[in-house]
Amino acid sequence: MSVPAILLEDVGFGWAEGRLALQGCHLRVPQGEFWMLLGANGSGKSTLLKLLAGLITPTQGRVALAGAVGLVLQNPDHQVIMPSVGADVAFGLADLPPVLWAGQVEQALRLVGLWELHQRPVYALSGGQKQRLAIAGALARQVPVLLLDEPTAFLDPAQQLELAQQVQNLVRSTGITALWVTHRLEELSYCDQAVLLAGGRITQQGTGAQLQRYIHQHHLDTQVAWNEAPA
Ligand SMILES: Nc1ncnc2c1ncn2[C@@H]1O[C@H](COP(=O)(O)OP(=O)(O)OP(=O)(O)O)[C@@H](O)[C@H]1O
């Protein structure tokens, strides 16, 4: 079996003593696939992404990744910091020799369809364009794994599905692996596989359509907190 892009083996994590935000989590995401992670408020989605991004370390178990990760946050205003599109992507490459910057910036912006706007001020971008700029920042650093934490939280429905489609295309065209956290069932149509988190445990895995069906059949509301894993 080939080396997965993301591997969790029996992972647990507690923010506070005696209470685990994640427990017994097993996950194996093959390289070059687009996966989604779904769960109610407080189910542990952000905690899991923080573990994968290396911001916290597991209390139990093992996390292994194919390489560096790029993290895309809910609100692009928290990570897009330079005044223009091109400058923002170049900023993330500051530790590379400047001779490499131009090519990598152009390639990354072309992949997200923003090259024509590389001189545009960031304040003149739409919400969806800003999220694509944040994704370009990660692509320019040539990370093998992209983690997206509710990237559509601030987008209207049309931009929301457009971004999901664009990430699906990006995964197909570049071979990068993406893990996308969401509350929104309609986004599941774009992923290769999805997993459901409930009460800190991964309780279901399947295609987007299978997860949509499971959630409807069990009358789960992914916007609302359930403390227990569903039966
Ligand atoms: N920095 C923190 N310190 C203490 N507890 C935390 C911290 N971050 C999260 N938690 C707790 O860990 C549990 C899981 O939270 P987490 O933010 O991972 O859930 P989530 O599924 O991402 O929720 P949401 O959809 O609301 O973002 C919750 O009980 C939460 O209160």
The ligand as an SDF file (V2000), in Angstrom:
LIG
                    3D

 31 33  0  0  0  0  0  0  0  0999 V2000
   -7.9580   26.2970   22.7670 N   0  0  0  0  0  0  0  0  0  0  0  0
   -8.8230   25.5180   23.4250 C   0  0  0  0  0  0  0  0  0  0  0  0
   -8.7470   25.4040   24.7840 N   0  0  0  0  0  0  0  0  0  0  0  0
   -9.6070   24.6090   25.4540 C   0  0  0  0  0  0  0  0  0  0  0  0
  -10.5790   23.8610   24.8660 N   0  0  0  0  0  0  0  0  0  0  0  0
  -10.6920   23.9380   23.5440 C   0  0  0  0  0  0  0  0  0  0  0  0
   -9.8320   24.7670   22.7470 C   0  0  0  0  0  0  0  0  0  0  0  0
  -10.1860   24.6320   21.4430 N   0  0  0  0  0  0  0  0  0  0  0  0
  -11.2270   23.7730   21.4210 C   0  0  0  0  0  0  0  0  0  0  0  0
  -11.5310   23.3580   22.6660 N   0  0  0  0  0  0  0  0  0  0  0  0
  -12.6010   22.3970   23.0230 C   0  0  0  0  0  0  0  0  0  0  0  0
  -12.3850   21.1920   22.2940 O   0  0  0  0  0  0  0  0  0  0  0  0
  -13.6320   20.6520   21.8140 C   0  0  0  0  0  0  0  0  0  0  0  0
  -13.5730   20.5300   20.2940 C   0  0  0  0  0  0  0  0  0  0  0  0
  -13.5070   21.8680   19.7400 O   0  0  0  0  0  0  0  0  0  0  0  0
  -13.1760   22.1600   18.2170 P   0  0  0  0  0  0  0  0  0  0  0  0
  -12.9650   23.6480   18.0950 O   0  0  0  0  0  0  0  0  0  0  0  0
  -12.0920   21.2610   17.7530 O   0  0  0  0  0  0  0  0  0  0  0  0
  -14.5500   21.7310   17.5400 O   0  0  0  0  0  0  0  0  0  0  0  0
  -15.0980   22.0470   16.0710 P   0  0  0  0  0  0  0  0  0  0  0  0
  -15.7180   20.7960   15.5940 O   0  0  0  0  0  0  0  0  0  0  0  0
  -14.0220   22.6430   15.2380 O   0  0  0  0  0  0  0  0  0  0  0  0
  -16.2270   23.1290   16.3740 O   0  0  0  0  0  0  0  0  0  0  0  0
  -16.7320   24.3670   15.4680 P   0  0  0  0  0  0  0  0  0  0  0  0
  -17.5050   23.7810   14.3510 O   0  0  0  0  0  0  0  0  0  0  0  0
  -17.6090   25.1270   16.4220 O   0  0  0  0  0  0  0  0  0  0  0  0
  -15.5300   25.1480   15.0230 O   0  0  0  0  0  0  0  0  0  0  0  0
  -14.7200   21.5860   22.3110 C   0  0  0  0  0  0  0  0  0  0  0  0
  -15.2480   21.0480   23.5130 O   0  0  0  0  0  0  0  0  0  0  0  0
  -13.9850   22.8840   22.5870 C   0  0  0  0  0  0  0  0  0  0  0  0
  -14.6170   23.6240   23.6160 O   0  0  0  0  0  0  0  0  0  0  0  0
  1  2  1  0
  2  3  1  0
  2  7  2  0
  3  4  2  0
  4  5  1  0
  5  6  2  0
  6  7  1  0
  6 10  1  0
  7  8  1  0
  8  9  2  0
  9 10  1  0
 10 11  1  0
 11 12  1  0
 11 30  1  0
 12 13  1  0
 13 14  1  0
 13 28  1  0
 14 15  1  0
 15 16  1  0
 16 17  2  0
 16 18  1  0
 16 19  1  0
 19 20  1  0
 20 21  2  0
 20 22  1  0
 20 23  1  0
 23 24  1  0
 24 25  2  0
 24 26  1  0
 24 27  1  0
 28 29  1  0
 28 30  1  0
 30 31  1  0
M  END
$$$$
